[in-house]
Amino acid sequence: MEYNESDFVEYALKEIGIEILSRNDKFFNLANGFQIEVEGRDLYRLSHEGWVISPFDDIGRLCTFLQNNGSQTSKNN
């Protein structure tokens, strides 16, 4: 079985309660204008409304950043 980093990201976002508006392979559109691109294993590019915020190399820190900046579902608000 081949490991798929994008599937892992999808799982992590759903588990933490972050809504995925759409997914196109390694690209995720989230609430409040956030986008994630999976660049490789443990490497994620976070953008907001087209502006790159930062690369992340830890899915936990990425999810925490998104939670703290309003990209989560209403059940967690």
N, CA, C and O atoms as CSV, one atom per row, in Angstrom:
chain,resi,resn,atom,element,x,y,z
A,1,MET,N,N,0.839,-1.191,0.000
A,1,MET,CA,C,0.000,0.000,0.000
A,1,MET,C,C,0.880,1.249,0.000
A,1,MET,O,O,1.777,1.393,0.831
A,2,GLU,N,N,0.612,2.133,-0.930
A,2,GLU,CA,C,1.401,3.352,-1.053
A,2,GLU,C,C,0.855,4.439,-0.127
A,2,GLU,O,O,-0.356,4.638,-0.035
A,3,TYR,N,N,1.760,5.134,0.554
A,3,TYR,CA,C,1.390,6.230,1.447
A,3,TYR,C,C,1.029,7.467,0.616
A,3,TYR,O,O,1.749,7.830,-0.314
A,4,ASN,N,N,-0.088,8.106,0.959
A,4,ASN,CA,C,-0.522,9.305,0.246
A,4,ASN,C,C,-0.626,10.449,1.249
A,4,ASN,O,O,-1.514,10.457,2.102
A,5,GLU,N,N,0.277,11.406,1.142
A,5,GLU,CA,C,0.322,12.533,2.087
A,5,GLU,C,C,-0.955,13.363,2.039
A,5,GLU,O,O,-1.413,13.842,3.076
A,6,SER,N,N,-1.539,13.542,0.856
A,6,SER,CA,C,-2.768,14.333,0.741
A,6,SER,C,C,-3.935,13.664,1.463
A,6,SER,O,O,-4.755,14.342,2.081
A,7,ASP,N,N,-4.011,12.347,1.387
A,7,ASP,CA,C,-5.051,11.632,2.132
A,7,ASP,C,C,-4.855,11.797,3.629
A,7,ASP,O,O,-5.826,11.930,4.375
A,8,PHE,N,N,-3.595,11.788,4.074
A,8,PHE,CA,C,-3.296,12.005,5.491
A,8,PHE,C,C,-3.734,13.401,5.930
A,8,PHE,O,O,-4.316,13.562,7.002
A,9,VAL,N,N,-3.456,14.402,5.106
A,9,VAL,CA,C,-3.851,15.777,5.430
A,9,VAL,C,C,-5.377,15.864,5.528
A,9,VAL,O,O,-5.903,16.481,6.454
A,10,GLU,N,N,-6.078,15.259,4.591
A,10,GLU,CA,C,-7.536,15.265,4.636
A,10,GLU,C,C,-8.047,14.635,5.933
A,10,GLU,O,O,-8.940,15.177,6.585
A,11,TYR,N,N,-7.480,13.504,6.294
A,11,TYR,CA,C,-7.861,12.833,7.537
A,11,TYR,C,C,-7.602,13.735,8.751
A,11,TYR,O,O,-8.469,13.878,9.614
A,12,ALA,N,N,-6.417,14.337,8.817
A,12,ALA,CA,C,-6.056,15.189,9.955
A,12,ALA,C,C,-6.988,16.393,10.070
A,12,ALA,O,O,-7.439,16.726,11.165
A,13,LEU,N,N,-7.274,17.041,8.954
A,13,LEU,CA,C,-8.163,18.204,8.977
A,13,LEU,C,C,-9.555,17.821,9.464
A,13,LEU,O,O,-10.150,18.531,10.274
A,14,LYS,N,N,-10.068,16.709,8.974
A,14,LYS,CA,C,-11.400,16.264,9.397
A,14,LYS,C,C,-11.425,15.897,10.874
A,14,LYS,O,O,-12.381,16.220,11.579
A,15,GLU,N,N,-10.384,15.229,11.343
A,15,GLU,CA,C,-10.332,14.814,12.750
A,15,GLU,C,C,-10.288,16.008,13.697
A,15,GLU,O,O,-10.854,15.955,14.789
A,16,ILE,N,N,-9.627,17.070,13.292
A,16,ILE,CA,C,-9.492,18.247,14.151
A,16,ILE,C,C,-10.698,19.177,14.013
A,16,ILE,O,O,-10.848,20.119,14.791
A,17,GLY,N,N,-11.567,18.912,13.011
A,17,GLY,CA,C,-12.776,19.702,12.840
A,17,GLY,C,C,-12.639,20.880,11.907
A,17,GLY,O,O,-13.385,21.853,12.016
A,18,ILE,N,N,-11.689,20.803,10.986
A,18,ILE,CA,C,-11.491,21.875,10.014
A,18,ILE,C,C,-12.210,21.497,8.728
A,18,ILE,O,O,-11.950,20.446,8.142
A,19,GLU,N,N,-13.109,22.360,8.301
A,19,GLU,CA,C,-13.942,22.084,7.141
A,19,GLU,C,C,-13.150,22.206,5.835
A,19,GLU,O,O,-12.459,23.199,5.603
A,20,ILE,N,N,-13.261,21.194,5.000
A,20,ILE,CA,C,-12.669,21.214,3.669
A,20,ILE,C,C,-13.788,21.546,2.689
A,20,ILE,O,O,-14.720,20.763,2.507
A,21,LEU,N,N,-13.687,22.710,2.062
A,21,LEU,CA,C,-14.703,23.111,1.090
A,21,LEU,C,C,-14.564,22.319,-0.203
A,21,LEU,O,O,-15.562,21.925,-0.807
A,22,SER,N,N,-13.314,22.085,-0.629
A,22,SER,CA,C,-13.068,21.276,-1.814
A,22,SER,C,C,-11.638,20.763,-1.780
A,22,SER,O,O,-10.759,21.329,-1.131
A,23,ARG,N,N,-11.441,19.669,-2.504
A,23,ARG,CA,C,-10.098,19.104,-2.650
A,23,ARG,C,C,-9.902,18.718,-4.107
A,23,ARG,O,O,-10.757,18.080,-4.721
A,24,ASN,N,N,-8.758,19.118,-4.643
A,24,ASN,CA,C,-8.361,18.728,-5.995
A,24,ASN,C,C,-6.951,18.161,-5.875
A,24,ASN,O,O,-5.967,18.898,-5.930
A,25,ASP,N,N,-6.865,16.837,-5.709
A,25,ASP,CA,C,-5.615,16.114,-5.535
A,25,ASP,C,C,-4.874,16.633,-4.303
A,25,ASP,O,O,-5.262,16.311,-3.180
A,26,LYS,N,N,-3.830,17.418,-4.483
A,26,LYS,CA,C,-3.023,17.886,-3.349
A,26,LYS,C,C,-3.369,19.314,-2.920
A,26,LYS,O,O,-2.661,19.904,-2.104
A,27,PHE,N,N,-4.444,19.866,-3.460
A,27,PHE,CA,C,-4.871,21.228,-3.146
A,27,PHE,C,C,-6.176,21.191,-2.350
A,27,PHE,O,O,-7.131,20.517,-2.739
A,28,PHE,N,N,-6.207,21.915,-1.243
A,28,PHE,CA,C,-7.380,21.968,-0.372
A,28,PHE,C,C,-7.844,23.409,-0.240
A,28,PHE,O,O,-7.037,24.296,0.036
A,29,ASN,N,N,-9.127,23.651,-0.434
A,29,ASN,CA,C,-9.730,24.951,-0.161
A,29,ASN,C,C,-10.512,24.820,1.139
A,29,ASN,O,O,-11.353,23.934,1.293
A,30,LEU,N,N,-10.218,25.714,2.064
A,30,LEU,CA,C,-10.832,25.686,3.388
A,30,LEU,C,C,-11.677,26.930,3.600
A,30,LEU,O,O,-11.678,27.847,2.779
A,31,ALA,N,N,-12.392,26.946,4.706
A,31,ALA,CA,C,-13.208,28.106,5.060
A,31,ALA,C,C,-12.333,29.341,5.258
A,31,ALA,O,O,-11.131,29.239,5.506
A,32,ASN,N,N,-12.953,30.487,5.144
A,32,ASN,CA,C,-12.319,31.784,5.392
A,32,ASN,C,C,-11.127,32.084,4.495
A,32,ASN,O,O,-10.210,32.795,4.904
A,33,GLY,N,N,-11.128,31.543,3.260
A,33,GLY,CA,C,-10.112,31.911,2.286
A,33,GLY,C,C,-8.774,31.217,2.395
A,33,GLY,O,O,-7.825,31.619,1.723
A,34,PHE,N,N,-8.662,30.177,3.226
A,34,PHE,CA,C,-7.405,29.459,3.365
A,34,PHE,C,C,-7.286,28.361,2.314
A,34,PHE,O,O,-8.274,27.733,1.934
A,35,GLN,N,N,-6.043,28.140,1.846
A,35,GLN,CA,C,-5.737,27.057,0.927
A,35,GLN,C,C,-4.477,26.343,1.425
A,35,GLN,O,O,-3.567,26.961,1.979
A,36,ILE,N,N,-4.453,25.031,1.213
A,36,ILE,CA,C,-3.266,24.233,1.524
A,36,ILE,C,C,-2.851,23.511,0.260
A,36,ILE,O,O,-3.682,22.961,-0.462
A,37,GLU,N,N,-1.563,23.519,0.005
A,37,GLU,CA,C,-0.988,22.686,-1.042
A,37,GLU,C,C,-0.021,21.721,-0.371
A,37,GLU,O,O,0.871,22.139,0.367
A,38,VAL,N,N,-0.200,20.435,-0.628
A,38,VAL,CA,C,0.719,19.427,-0.114
A,38,VAL,C,C,1.887,19.365,-1.094
A,38,VAL,O,O,1.741,18.936,-2.239
A,39,GLU,N,N,3.054,19.805,-0.613
A,39,GLU,CA,C,4.233,19.857,-1.484
A,39,GLU,C,C,5.056,18.577,-1.412
A,39,GLU,O,O,5.826,18.288,-2.328
A,40,GLY,N,N,4.910,17.829,-0.364
A,40,GLY,CA,C,5.657,16.588,-0.187
A,40,GLY,C,C,5.350,16.026,1.181
A,40,GLY,O,O,4.502,16.551,1.903
A,41,ARG,N,N,6.030,14.974,1.530
A,41,ARG,CA,C,5.813,14.384,2.845
A,41,ARG,C,C,6.254,15.387,3.920
A,41,ARG,O,O,7.393,15.854,3.928
A,42,ASP,N,N,5.331,15.701,4.814
A,42,ASP,CA,C,5.579,16.660,5.899
A,42,ASP,C,C,5.979,18.044,5.400
A,42,ASP,O,O,6.783,18.726,6.035
A,43,LEU,N,N,5.422,18.462,4.268
A,43,LEU,CA,C,5.674,19.816,3.775
A,43,LEU,C,C,4.401,20.356,3.138
A,43,LEU,O,O,3.897,19.817,2.153
A,44,TYR,N,N,3.891,21.448,3.735
A,44,TYR,CA,C,2.596,22.005,3.336
A,44,TYR,C,C,2.731,23.506,3.153
A,44,TYR,O,O,3.356,24.182,3.970
A,45,ARG,N,N,2.141,24.030,2.074
A,45,ARG,CA,C,2.140,25.472,1.829
A,45,ARG,C,C,0.757,26.002,2.176
A,45,ARG,O,O,-0.240,25.584,1.588
A,46,LEU,N,N,0.700,26.916,3.125
A,46,LEU,CA,C,-0.560,27.538,3.516
A,46,LEU,C,C,-0.653,28.920,2.905
A,46,LEU,O,O,0.270,29.729,3.006
A,47,SER,N,N,-1.795,29.175,2.266
A,47,SER,CA,C,-2.062,30.485,1.665
A,47,SER,C,C,-3.400,31.001,2.180
A,47,SER,O,O,-4.259,30.236,2.617
A,48,HIS,N,N,-3.547,32.304,2.117
A,48,HIS,CA,C,-4.818,32.935,2.470
A,48,HIS,C,C,-5.165,33.917,1.368
A,48,HIS,O,O,-4.455,34.896,1.136
A,49,GLU,N,N,-6.272,33.637,0.694
A,49,GLU,CA,C,-6.742,34.471,-0.418
A,49,GLU,C,C,-5.630,34.756,-1.427
A,49,GLU,O,O,-5.480,35.881,-1.904
A,50,GLY,N,N,-4.849,33.712,-1.744
A,50,GLY,CA,C,-3.802,33.824,-2.743
A,50,GLY,C,C,-2.435,34.247,-2.235
A,50,GLY,O,O,-1.457,34.176,-2.979
A,51,TRP,N,N,-2.345,34.684,-0.996
A,51,TRP,CA,C,-1.073,35.121,-0.413
A,51,TRP,C,C,-0.478,33.989,0.416
A,51,TRP,O,O,-1.133,33.457,1.312
A,52,VAL,N,N,0.765,33.623,0.112
A,52,VAL,CA,C,1.431,32.565,0.873
A,52,VAL,C,C,1.725,33.083,2.280
A,52,VAL,O,O,2.335,34.137,2.463
A,53,ILE,N,N,1.271,32.309,3.264
A,53,ILE,CA,C,1.517,32.667,4.665
A,53,ILE,C,C,2.842,32.078,5.119
A,53,ILE,O,O,3.728,32.783,5.601
A,54,SER,N,N,2.952,30.762,4.952
A,54,SER,CA,C,4.143,30.103,5.451
A,54,SER,C,C,4.148,28.649,5.027
A,54,SER,O,O,3.092,28.040,4.852
A,55,PRO,N,N,5.338,28.093,4.863
A,55,PRO,CA,C,5.396,26.646,4.743
A,55,PRO,C,C,5.305,26.041,6.150
A,55,PRO,O,O,5.772,26.634,7.122
A,56,PHE,N,N,4.716,24.887,6.239
A,56,PHE,CA,C,4.642,24.148,7.499
A,56,PHE,C,C,5.243,22.771,7.263
A,56,PHE,O,O,5.054,22.174,6.203
A,57,ASP,N,N,5.967,22.273,8.252
A,57,ASP,CA,C,6.518,20.924,8.155
A,57,ASP,C,C,5.951,20.012,9.235
A,57,ASP,O,O,6.472,18.923,9.478
A,58,ASP,N,N,4.875,20.468,9.882
A,58,ASP,CA,C,4.229,19.690,10.935
A,58,ASP,C,C,2.723,19.875,10.816
A,58,ASP,O,O,2.223,20.994,10.938
A,59,ILE,N,N,1.999,18.791,10.582
A,59,ILE,CA,C,0.546,18.883,10.390
A,59,ILE,C,C,-0.153,19.378,11.649
A,59,ILE,O,O,-1.166,20.071,11.555
A,60,GLY,N,N,0.362,19.040,12.814
A,60,GLY,CA,C,-0.230,19.514,14.063
A,60,GLY,C,C,-0.158,21.026,14.198
A,60,GLY,O,O,-1.136,21.669,14.581
A,61,ARG,N,N,0.987,21.585,13.886
A,61,ARG,CA,C,1.128,23.053,13.957
A,61,ARG,C,C,0.277,23.742,12.911
A,61,ARG,O,O,-0.283,24.809,13.162
A,62,LEU,N,N,0.177,23.139,11.740
A,62,LEU,CA,C,-0.684,23.693,10.691
A,62,LEU,C,C,-2.137,23.714,11.146
A,62,LEU,O,O,-2.822,24.725,10.991
A,63,CYS,N,N,-2.606,22.610,11.703
A,63,CYS,CA,C,-3.993,22.544,12.181
A,63,CYS,C,C,-4.242,23.533,13.313
A,63,CYS,O,O,-5.289,24.178,13.358
A,64,THR,N,N,-3.288,23.652,14.221
A,64,THR,CA,C,-3.420,24.609,15.324
A,64,THR,C,C,-3.495,26.034,14.793
A,64,THR,O,O,-4.307,26.829,15.265
A,65,PHE,N,N,-2.664,26.362,13.823
A,65,PHE,CA,C,-2.699,27.685,13.211
A,65,PHE,C,C,-4.069,27.950,12.598
A,65,PHE,O,O,-4.642,29.023,12.786
A,66,LEU,N,N,-4.589,26.971,11.866
A,66,LEU,CA,C,-5.895,27.140,11.237
A,66,LEU,C,C,-7.002,27.289,12.271
A,66,LEU,O,O,-7.896,28.117,12.094
A,67,GLN,N,N,-6.964,26.518,13.332
A,67,GLN,CA,C,-7.961,26.644,14.397
A,67,GLN,C,C,-7.910,28.027,15.026
A,67,GLN,O,O,-8.950,28.637,15.275
A,68,ASN,N,N,-6.727,28.515,15.278
A,68,ASN,CA,C,-6.565,29.815,15.919
A,68,ASN,C,C,-6.922,30.985,15.010
A,68,ASN,O,O,-7.103,32.110,15.475
A,69,ASN,N,N,-7.021,30.712,13.711
A,69,ASN,CA,C,-7.308,31.778,12.755
A,69,ASN,C,C,-8.625,31.586,12.019
A,69,ASN,O,O,-8.812,32.112,10.922
A,70,GLY,N,N,-9.534,30.832,12.621
A,70,GLY,CA,C,-10.914,30.792,12.162
A,70,GLY,C,C,-11.246,29.899,11.000
A,70,GLY,O,O,-12.222,30.169,10.301
A,71,SER,N,N,-10.488,28.845,10.750
A,71,SER,CA,C,-10.844,27.932,9.657
A,71,SER,C,C,-11.262,26.592,10.244
A,71,SER,O,O,-10.569,25.587,10.087
A,72,GLN,N,N,-12.408,26.592,10.925
A,72,GLN,CA,C,-12.921,25.346,11.476
A,72,GLN,C,C,-14.422,25.317,11.348
A,72,GLN,O,O,-15.050,26.334,11.055
A,73,THR,N,N,-14.997,24.153,11.566
A,73,THR,CA,C,-16.434,24.007,11.421
A,73,THR,C,C,-17.160,24.605,12.610
A,73,THR,O,O,-16.565,24.819,13.666
A,74,SER,N,N,-18.436,24.874,12.439
A,74,SER,CA,C,-19.226,25.500,13.480
A,74,SER,C,C,-19.355,24.635,14.729
A,74,SER,O,O,-19.570,25.168,15.818
A,75,LYS,N,N,-19.229,23.306,14.600
A,75,LYS,CA,C,-19.359,22.449,15.783
A,75,LYS,C,C,-18.230,22.670,16.775
A,75,LYS,O,O,-18.357,22.306,17.944
A,76,ASN,N,N,-17.124,23.262,16.327
A,76,ASN,CA,C,-15.993,23.501,17.224
A,76,ASN,C,C,-15.921,24.950,17.683
A,76,ASN,O,O,-15.045,25.284,18.480
A,77,ASN,N,N,-16.787,25.805,17.223
A,77,ASN,CA,C,-16.762,27.222,17.609
A,77,ASN,C,C,-17.397,27.421,18.953
A,77,ASN,O,O,-17.467,28.548,19.442
